[in-house]
Amino acid sequence: MIYIICGASGTGKTTLLEMAYERLTNISIHVKGTTRHKRQYDDEEIISYPDGFPENKYDYIYSQYGFEYGIEKIQIDASLLNNVNHLIICNDKETISKLKKDYKAKLKVIFMIYDAPKDILLATQKTRNINDDEIALRLKKYSAIQEECLNPPYIFDEVIKNTYGESPAKSMIRQLKRIIENYDSNSSSISAVLGIERQQMAPYEVSENEIVQKGLLFIIMAMNPDDNELCNIEYSIKNAAKSKGFTPQRIDDNTTFEPITQKILSHIELAEVVVADLSRERPNCYFELGYALALKKQIVVTAFKWEKIHFDVNGYSRIEYSTYAELDKALQEQLALFAKNGIK
């Protein structure tokens, strides 16, 4: 049987997997890939590929907090073949839905909550060496997960409650064992249990503009790998960004199965700074710039000096250049000003 463990950061997902592997028999843990660096609380269930996934390695790929995560069918199929209970951590609704469609009755989704006082919930995030911006992002994801659970049809089959002050070994493992051994289901109590979450998280709701990944610089520009000018523009922007401590990303830097338009909008929402190069007069670049403007992002508009600009960007930082060195230098100066004002 396959068990998807889903829940917000700090609810005890990794702890549950560790204890399950140590204390229960016939258990395997899914080793996921990610494009982020490993963190203090990651265990063997995470392999880091900061430079991108190996080609064709992962069958299910999803985005979270600006990074990609990958799940392999080969691990799942091997566990089913050997009649081993396989545990996977995954918070992405679309990926969970695909897995349920592919594996049907062989898969259950377990939603985890952390039943603790409100101040403990926030303190739990802070003790994980996570900066305030990412805490805001995680708390927003916390609320989003709730909403999806409370809107039927549920994608969750069971609930495990990690209660503050109780021994995880006695509480969470007991609940997981009951689920694996197919005792009475908790699914009828999902709405009631998630009601606890709604009450806990209400004081920490944040606006969309607060949900950013610190230091992320998203690049809007025309793309054509056979166009040397565009390749040089991309290199100049990324070089300037890295030199000032930003993390530059263009939409084609990571490949996922997420629809391209949604992926672009998600990256703009996450970005702290957006650089929009309007060379080549691409309509999609103007659409993406308009979306960034609507979100009141920190924006730098760039273009060749001879480029015709079709959109009123007066009042926003704008760099006109005739050489790539000019672009690099001017952008570094602008990003240095952002950094001086506490951006990044």
N, C-alpha and C positions, 0 to 999 in steps of 0.2 A: 504494500500500500504506500502511496505517496502522500505526504503531509506538507502543505504549504503553511509556513509560520509567518503571519502578517501582523504588523503592529508598528506603532510609532517608535522613534528613537528613545531608548531608555526604559522600555517596557520589560526588558529581560529576554529578548529573543535569543541572543547569543548565549546567555547563561543557561537558558532552557536546553539548547542544543548540546552544550558541553556536559550538562548533568545527565541528559538522556543517553549520550554516548557512553558515559561512565557507569551509569546505574541500571540501564535497561539492556536487555539482550536483543539481538537481531535488529540492530539499528545502524544505518549509514547516514552520513551528513554530506549534503551536496556542496561541492567546492565551486563557488561562483568566481567569475572573472570580473574585474572592474578596471576602469581607466584612471581611477584616483590612486593616490599612494595609500599604503596600509596605515591604519591608525592604531592608537594604543589599545583599543578595545576589540580590534579585529583578531580573529583566531585563524586556525587552519582552513576555515571555510571560505577564505578570501585569497585570491591570487591577483596581484596588481600588475597591470600593463599600462603604465603612464603614457607610453608612446603609441597606444592603440592595440586593439585585439589582433591576434594572429588571424590570417584570412580563413574564413569558413569554419572557425572553431566552435562558435556558439550558435545555437538554433533559436534561442529566444533572447533578444537584446532590448533593453529598455533604458530610458534616461531618468536620472534622479539627482537633484542638487547640482546639475551641470555636468554629471559624469555618466558613463555608460556602464551597465551591468549585463553579464551574460550567463545564461543557463544552458547546459548541454543535455541533449536527449540521451546520449550514450550512457551517462551516469544513471539517469532515471531508468532506462531500459534494462541496464545490468542489475539494478536492485530488484526490479520486478521479476526478471528471469531467475534470480537467486532467492526469491521470496523474502526479501529484506525490507523492513520499513524504512523509507527514505525521507529525510527531513530537509526542506528547502526554505530559506528565508527569502521572501519576496513581498514587496509592498505595492507593486504596480498592477492596477486593476485589469488593464488590457492583457498583460502577460498572464495573469492568473486565469482570465477568461479563456485565453488560447490553450493553456495547460488543461483546464477543465474540459474543453472541447476535445482535445487530443486524447486524454486519458480517462474521461468519463467517470465511471463508478470506482475506478482504481485510485482516485484522488480526493482528498478532503482538504478544506481550507480552514485553518485555525486562526482566529483573531485574538491577539493578546492585548490586554489592558493592564495598566499599572494603577491600582486602586490606592492612592496616597493623597495626603493633604496637598493643597495647591502649591504651597511654598516648597514642598519636597519635590514636586514635579519639575519646577524651575531649577531647583538646586541640583537635581540629577543631571540635567543638561549641562550646567556650568561645571560640574566636577569632571566632565568628559573632555576638558580642554577644547571646547567649541566656542568660537567667538560669538558675540551678541547677534551679528547679522545672520549667522547660520542657525543660531537658536531660534530666531524669528522665523526663518524658513522652515525649520523642523516643526515648530509649533503650528504653523500654517498647514503643513502636511498632516499633522496630528488631527486637526479639525476636518481636513478634506477627507481623510479616511473614515472618520465618524459619519460624515454626511452620506458617503457611499454605502455604508452599512445600514443606515437608517432609511434609505430609499429602496424599497423592494424593487425587483427581486434581489435578495441577498446573494452575494458571492461567497459568504462565509457559512461554513457548516457547523462550526463549534467555536466556543469561547474559552480561553484560559485566563483567569484573573490572578495577577501577581499582586498580592495584598501586602502593603507596606507593614513591616514588623513581623511577618510570618516567615518561617524558614522555607526558602525556595525548594529545597530537597523534599520537604514534607508536603508542600502545597502544590507547586507547579508540576512536579513529577507525578504526583498522585493524579492530578487532573489529566495529564497527558496519557498516563497508563490506562485510565478509564476510557479515554477516547480510542486508543489503540486496541484495547480489548473489547471495544464495541458495546460498552455499557450504555445506560440511558444518555441520550443526546442532550447537549446544552442548547441546541439551536433555538428552541422555543423561547429562551431567555435572552437572546441576542439584543433585542431592543431595550430591555430593562437594564442590562449590563452596560450598554453603550450610553445610556442616560447618565450614568456616573461620569463618563468621559465629557459629555457636553457641559455638565456643571463645573467640572474641574478646569476645563480649558477656556471658558468664557472670558475670564479676566485677561487672558493673554492673546486675544485675537488682535491681529495686526493688519494694516492696510496693504493693498497690493504693492504699493510703491516701496514698502519696507522689505519686501521679499526679494533680496538680491544676494548674489554670491560675491563676497568681498573680493575685489581685484579682478573680476571677470570683465574683459573687454571684448565685446562682440563686433565683428567686422561685417558690414553690409557693403557689397560690391559686386560688379559683374564678374562672372567666372567662366574661364575658358582655358584649359590647360595648354592649349596650343598657341595662346596669345602671350608672347613674351612680355609685353608691356604690363598686362594684368598680373602676371607672375611677379614682376618686379615691384609693382604697387603692393601686392600682398606681402612680399618679403620686407619692404620698407616699413609698412604699418606694424607688422609683427616684431620687427627688430626694435622699433621705437617703443612699443608697448613693453616688451621684455626688459629693456634697458631701464625703465622706470618702475619695474616691479609689478606690472600688470600681467595677467594671463590672457593672451589673445586667442580667440577662437573664431574660425569661420565655419559656416554650416556644414561644409564637406570634410571637416577635420576628423569627424567620427561618423561611421556608418551605422544606422539603425533602421528598423522596420517602421519607425514612426513616420506618419505622413509628413512630407517635407515642409508644407506650410505651417503645420502645427509645431513642428520642431523649431522652425525659425522664430515663431512668435514666443515659444517657451524660452528660447535662448535670449531674446530681447528682454523678456520679463526678468530673467535672472541676472542680466548684465548690470554692472555698476556704471560702465561707460560704453557708449556705442560710437564707433567710427564708421561713417557712411561715405564711401568714395563714389561719387556720381559720374565718374568717367564712363563713357560708352552709352550713357543715356538709357539705361535699362528701366522699364516701367516698374518691375518688381522691387528695385532698389528704392524708388520713391514711395511705394506702398509700405515697405518695411521701415523707412525713415519716418513716415507719417505715424506709424504705430509707436515707434520710439518717442516721438514728440508728444503723442497723446499720453504716454506714461510718464512724461516729464523726466526722461532720462538725461544724464549728462552726455551731450552729443558733440562730436567734432565732425563737421562736414569737410570733405576734401575733394579736389578735382583738378585736372589739368587747367592751366590758365586759359586755354582756348576753348574749354568745354562749355557748351551752352547749358545753363542751369534752368530747369523747367519748373522749379518750385521755390516759393519764397522762403528762404532760410535766413533772412536778415534777423539779427539779434542772437544768432547761434554762432559758436566758434566755427570759423571757416578758413581753410587753408587752400590757397591756390598755388600750384607749383608747376615748374617747367622741367625739373629734374627729380629723380628719385632721392637724391641727397637732400634737396630742398624739402621734400615731403618728410623724410626721416627727421631732419633737424627741427622743423617747425612743429611736428607732432610731438617730439620729445619735449619741447618747450611748453606746449599746451598741457601735456600729461603731467609735467612737473608742477604746474599750477594747480591742477586737480589734486595731486598728492599733497601739496602744501595746505590745501583747504580740507584735508582729512578724508579725501576720496581715495580708496584703495586700502 
